Amino acid sequence: MVLCSELSIRSDADVALARHSAGEKAMQLGFADQRRAEVRLIASELAHNHLDHKTSSGMLRISGQLFDQVPVLTICSLDKGPGIRNVTDVLQGPQGGHRSLTGLGTGLASVSRLANRFSCCSGTDPNRSCSAILGRQWQGTVITARCWPRDQEPFFFDRDDNMDIAALVCGRSETSPCGDGIFINSDSRFTRIVLVDSPGKGRGGGETELIGSMLAKFDLIWPPDHVIESLAEVFAAEPATSVFVLRFDQLLGQLRCCRTGNVGVHLLVDGTPAALPGQLAVVGGGHMIRGADTVYKVSDTASCLLHSDGVATLTRQQIRSLLMELQTAEVGVTDNLRLDPALLAQILFSRNRQPHDDAALCLWSWQRKC
């Protein structure tokens, strides 16, 4: 099940639609009544901001994803201007002399309070400039609010603050089958991320759902090449399916990866671009898979961008620079911009995809705790 809406905000009717869409997705994800009401308020405040401040190309992207079987709803607001001059003051709400023009709450301060994870960058705030992230001029604002049920938290977030994952999957529409998927599992030692890119037409969507159900049965200790080998029946049914498996062993500092097909990958280990994992060969009509994992030793930091379609047009060097910033970001920074993977994922997720494209993108980062 892929839950993703991209809504242009031009009128009060669009605000109402955004509020309804957020509430519906929260319900589908199993959020309790009170949390759903909070999610709807977040969507209302962010959508109203576009009308109240007459933003250019204002939109909301509302998406749901499972992290460790915990539902996470991300509400992202994007626009191309005019921007926020001082994000820190605005986030203080009435104490900073600011209040929502809608009267529904305290604007971004309310959104920040209600979200489990909140990030904001704006092209006109020198301390939180979006252009500082992309290394080029950005004439607008990006806001992400990640929410999960009050009594749950993805395990790797609850465990410590040295790992972060952001994932986003959008189908061609909310009703058409989606061939892309991202499956994330973690325990006290292992984290496994699997990105699937299968044709959304025909059987592709069903094959991706089948892979998800099969992965739930595979122990995290399994090496990635064994995981892919166990999906042989899927490749036999849909040879165009591509799969990337990443498994990180925090205890040993060992990153194992393997792939088949055309999943895009950018990987940095300890500040250095890493050689891409070798392709596994699928032969014999999908009944045999040959190859082995590529293994990386991680001493201090690692970061990775995985994607199918839908990535903004950036050079490989620009993406490496962004991954480098993820590795060097100071944990706990509040006054100035901390490079949040969820914020970066939303920026990298292109708004100019072809209508027929399914798209998936995942950012992962880890830093050894001091």
C-alpha positions in Angstrom: 0.0 0.0 0.0 1.5 3.3 -1.1 0.1 6.4 0.6 1.2 9.6 -1.2 -0.5 12.7 -2.3 1.0 15.8 -4.0 -1.4 18.7 -3.7 -1.0 22.2 -5.2 -2.4 24.8 -2.8 -4.2 27.7 -4.5 -7.5 28.0 -2.7 -9.5 27.3 0.5 -10.8 24.2 -1.2 -7.2 22.9 -1.6 -6.6 23.5 2.1 -9.7 21.4 2.9 -8.5 18.7 0.6 -5.1 18.6 2.2 -6.6 18.4 5.7 -8.9 15.6 4.5 -6.0 13.7 2.8 -3.8 13.9 5.8 -6.6 12.6 8.1 -7.4 9.8 5.7 -3.8 8.6 5.5 -3.4 8.8 9.2 -6.5 6.6 9.6 -5.2 4.1 7.1 -1.9 4.0 9.0 -3.8 3.2 12.2 -3.3 6.5 14.1 -5.6 7.1 17.0 -8.4 9.8 16.9 -6.4 12.4 18.8 -3.3 11.9 16.7 -5.3 12.1 13.5 -6.7 15.4 14.6 -3.2 16.7 15.2 -2.1 15.5 11.8 -5.1 17.4 10.2 -4.1 20.5 12.1 -0.5 20.3 10.8 -1.8 19.9 7.2 -4.2 22.9 7.7 -1.5 25.2 9.1 1.0 24.3 6.4 -1.6 24.6 3.6 -2.9 27.9 4.9 0.6 29.3 5.0 0.7 29.1 1.2 -2.5 31.2 0.9 -1.7 33.6 3.6 1.8 34.4 2.4 1.0 34.1 -1.3 3.7 31.6 -2.0 4.8 30.7 -5.5 4.1 27.1 -6.6 3.0 26.1 -3.1 2.3 22.5 -2.6 1.9 19.8 0.1 3.3 16.3 -0.3 1.7 13.9 2.2 3.2 10.4 2.4 3.1 7.3 4.6 5.8 4.7 5.1 6.5 1.9 7.6 9.7 2.1 9.6 10.2 -1.1 11.7 6.5 -1.7 11.2 5.8 1.6 12.8 3.7 3.9 10.6 5.3 7.3 9.8 3.3 10.0 8.1 5.3 12.8 6.6 3.7 16.1 5.6 6.0 18.3 3.5 5.4 21.9 2.4 7.3 23.2 -0.6 7.2 26.5 -2.4 9.4 28.8 -4.5 9.1 32.0 -2.4 9.0 34.5 -0.9 10.6 32.7 2.0 10.9 33.2 5.7 13.3 35.8 7.0 13.9 34.4 10.5 12.7 30.8 11.0 13.9 30.7 14.6 11.7 33.7 15.6 8.7 32.2 13.7 9.1 28.9 15.5 8.8 30.7 18.9 5.2 31.6 18.0 3.7 34.3 20.1 6.8 34.5 22.3 8.7 35.5 19.3 6.0 38.0 18.2 4.4 35.7 15.6 1.0 34.1 15.3 -0.7 32.2 12.5 -2.7 34.5 10.3 -5.4 31.8 10.2 -6.0 31.9 13.9 -6.1 28.1 13.9 -3.0 27.9 16.1 0.4 29.3 16.3 1.5 28.5 12.8 4.9 26.8 12.4 5.4 26.8 16.1 2.3 24.6 16.4 3.5 22.4 13.6 6.9 22.0 15.3 5.3 21.1 18.6 2.9 18.5 17.2 5.4 16.8 14.9 7.7 14.1 16.2 10.5 15.4 13.9 10.4 18.8 12.3 12.7 20.6 9.9 12.6 23.8 8.0 14.9 25.7 5.6 14.1 28.9 3.8 16.1 30.7 1.1 15.9 34.1 2.9 17.1 32.9 6.3 20.9 32.9 6.4 20.9 30.5 9.3 18.5 28.0 7.7 19.0 28.6 4.0 17.9 25.9 1.6 20.6 27.1 -0.8 23.2 26.1 1.8 21.9 22.5 1.4 21.9 22.4 -2.4 24.9 24.7 -3.0 22.8 26.8 -5.3 20.2 29.5 -5.0 16.8 28.4 -3.6 14.0 30.9 -3.7 11.6 29.3 -1.4 10.9 27.2 1.7 10.8 23.5 2.5 9.2 22.2 5.7 8.9 18.6 6.8 6.8 17.3 9.7 7.2 13.6 10.5 4.5 12.1 12.7 3.9 8.7 14.3 1.5 7.3 16.9 2.1 8.7 20.4 2.7 5.3 21.9 5.1 4.1 19.2 8.4 5.2 17.7 10.6 3.6 15.0 13.2 1.5 16.9 16.3 3.1 15.5 15.0 6.6 16.5 14.1 5.4 20.0 17.5 3.6 20.4 19.8 6.6 19.8 20.3 9.6 17.6 23.2 8.4 15.5 21.0 6.9 12.7 18.4 8.4 10.5 16.4 7.2 7.5 14.0 9.0 5.2 12.0 7.2 2.7 9.4 8.3 0.1 7.4 6.3 -2.5 4.9 7.9 -4.9 2.9 6.0 -7.5 1.5 7.4 -10.8 -1.7 8.0 -8.9 -3.3 7.1 -5.5 -5.3 4.4 -7.1 -3.0 2.8 -9.7 -0.7 -0.1 -8.8 2.7 1.0 -7.7 5.7 -1.1 -8.7 8.2 0.7 -6.3 8.6 0.0 -2.7 10.9 0.6 0.3 11.1 -1.9 3.1 12.9 -1.0 6.4 13.6 -3.3 9.3 15.9 -2.9 12.3 16.8 -4.4 15.6 19.4 -3.6 18.3 22.2 -4.7 15.9 21.1 -4.8 12.2 19.3 -2.4 9.9 18.1 -3.6 6.5 16.8 -1.4 3.7 15.4 -2.9 0.6 14.4 -0.8 -2.4 12.3 -2.5 -5.1 11.7 -1.0 -8.6 9.2 -3.1 -10.5 6.9 -2.1 -13.4 3.8 -0.5 -12.0 1.7 -1.8 -15.0 0.4 -5.3 -15.1 1.7 -7.6 -12.4 4.5 -5.2 -11.1 2.5 -3.8 -8.2 1.6 -7.2 -7.0 5.2 -8.4 -7.2 6.4 -5.6 -5.0 3.7 -6.4 -2.4 4.8 -10.0 -2.6 8.4 -9.0 -2.0 7.4 -7.0 1.1 5.5 -9.9 2.6 8.5 -12.3 1.9 11.0 -9.9 3.5 9.0 -9.9 6.7 9.9 -13.6 7.1 13.6 -13.2 6.4 15.8 -12.8 9.5 18.0 -9.6 9.5 21.1 -11.8 10.0 20.6 -13.0 6.4 23.3 -11.6 4.0 21.8 -9.4 1.3 22.8 -11.9 -1.5 20.8 -14.6 0.3 17.8 -12.3 0.5 17.9 -11.6 -3.3 18.4 -15.3 -4.0 15.3 -16.1 -2.0 13.3 -13.7 -4.3 14.1 -15.8 -7.4 10.4 -16.6 -8.0 9.7 -12.9 -8.2 12.3 -12.4 -10.9 10.9 -15.4 -12.8 7.5 -13.8 -12.8 8.6 -10.3 -13.5 12.2 -10.2 -15.0 12.2 -6.4 -15.1 12.1 -6.1 -11.3 15.2 -4.4 -9.7 16.2 -4.9 -6.1 18.8 -3.2 -3.9 19.5 -4.7 -0.4 21.5 -2.8 2.2 22.3 -4.4 5.6 24.3 -2.6 8.3 25.8 -4.4 11.3 26.3 -1.7 14.0 28.2 -4.1 16.2 30.9 -4.9 13.6 30.7 -1.7 11.7 30.0 -3.7 8.6 27.9 -2.6 5.6 26.9 -5.3 3.1 25.1 -4.5 -0.1 24.0 -6.2 -3.3 21.7 -5.3 -6.2 20.2 -6.5 -9.4 18.8 -4.2 -12.0 19.0 -0.4 -12.3 18.4 1.0 -8.8 20.4 4.2 -8.5 22.9 4.3 -5.6 25.3 6.8 -4.2 27.4 5.6 -1.2 29.9 7.3 1.1 31.9 5.4 3.8 34.0 7.4 6.3 33.8 10.5 4.1 35.0 8.7 0.9 32.9 7.7 -2.1 32.7 3.9 -2.1 32.8 1.7 -5.1 29.3 0.7 -6.2 28.1 -2.8 -5.3 28.5 -5.3 -8.0 25.4 -6.4 -10.0 24.1 -9.9 -9.3 23.3 -11.8 -12.4 19.9 -13.2 -12.8 20.0 -16.1 -15.3 18.0 -19.0 -16.4 14.7 -17.2 -16.7 15.1 -15.8 -13.2 15.6 -19.2 -11.5 19.3 -18.7 -10.7 21.2 -15.7 -9.2 24.9 -15.5 -9.3 27.1 -13.1 -7.3 28.0 -12.1 -3.8 27.7 -9.1 -1.5 30.0 -6.2 -1.6 31.3 -5.6 1.9 32.4 -2.2 3.4 34.1 -1.6 6.7 32.7 1.5 8.4 34.7 3.1 11.2 32.9 6.3 11.9 30.3 7.4 9.3 28.3 6.1 6.3 25.5 7.6 4.2 23.6 6.4 1.2 21.1 7.6 -1.4 19.0 5.0 -3.1 16.4 5.8 -5.8 14.4 4.6 -8.7 12.8 7.4 -10.8 12.1 10.8 -9.5 15.4 12.2 -8.3 16.1 15.9 -9.0 18.7 16.6 -11.6 22.0 16.9 -9.7 25.5 15.9 -10.6 27.1 13.0 -8.9 29.5 15.4 -7.3 26.6 17.5 -5.9 25.0 14.3 -4.4 28.3 13.3 -2.9 28.6 16.7 -1.3 25.2 16.4 0.2 26.0 12.9 1.6 29.2 14.3 3.0 27.2 17.0 4.9 24.9 14.2 6.3 28.0 12.5 7.7 29.4 15.7 9.2 26.1 17.2 10.5 26.3 18.0 14.2 23.7 16.1 16.2 21.5 18.3 18.3 21.9 21.6 16.5 18.8 23.7 17.0 19.7 27.3 16.4 21.1 26.8 12.9 20.1 24.4 10.2 20.9 20.7 10.8 20.9 18.8 7.5 17.9 16.5 8.1 17.6 13.4 5.8 13.9 13.9 5.6 14.3 17.5 4.5 16.9 16.6 1.9 14.9 13.6 0.6 11.9 15.9 -0.1 14.2 18.4 -1.9 15.8 15.7 -4.0 12.5 14.1 -4.9 11.8 15.8 -8.2 8.5 17.7 -8.7 9.0 17.2 -12.5 8.5 13.5 -12.8 6.7 12.1 -15.8 3.0 11.3 -15.0 3.5 7.6 -15.7 6.5 7.2 -13.3 6.4 5.4 -10.0 9.2 6.8 -7.9 11.0 5.8 -4.7 13.9 7.4 -2.8 15.6 6.5 0.4 18.3 8.4 2.4 20.2 6.6 5.2 22.9 7.9 7.4 24.9 6.7 10.5 27.4 8.2 12.7 29.4 6.4 15.5 28.4 7.9 18.8 31.3 9.6 20.7 
